Amino acid sequence: QVQLVESGGGLVQPGGSLRLSCAASVSIFSIDAMAWYRQAPGKQRESVAGIFSGGFTTYADSVKGRFTISRDNAKSTMYLQMMSLKPEDTAVYYCYVSWMGVDYWGQGTQVTVSS
């Protein structure tokens, strides 16, 4: 069983920055795949960024060059650094982990980009 707790969301003006954190209840050293997803009102949940055990990262086209995913195995924490935020980035952001063949999700953290 893995518990994931996101933090760092909030209200930010367009062009601003936020850093999301996802703290896991187990060591993430052996977790191969971790990712951030988001879901905007009335839309399906979508993948934002992923990071894998070899350090390989992937990004949705809509966030490339603006968002950076990283992980700190010693702290069992994954991060999403978000810069140059746009109103269309407004969504609930979810942390995702695949561990021992089971998918785990955090409770989500709201990010609102508005002036």
Number of C-alpha atoms within 10 A of each C-alpha: 10 17 14 23 18 22 18 15 18 14 14 18 14 17 14 14 16 18 16 21 22 26 21 20 13 15 14 23 13 11 16 15 19 24 25 25 19 22 19 17 9 6 9 9 15 14 17 23 22 23 20 15 15 8 12 10 16 16 19 13 9 11 17 12 11 13 20 20 22 20 21 12 15 9 13 17 20 24 21 23 15 19 17 15 22 17 15 12 20 20 21 18 27 26 28 22 23 15 16 10 7 9 13 15 18 19 14 22 21 19 22 21 20 16 9
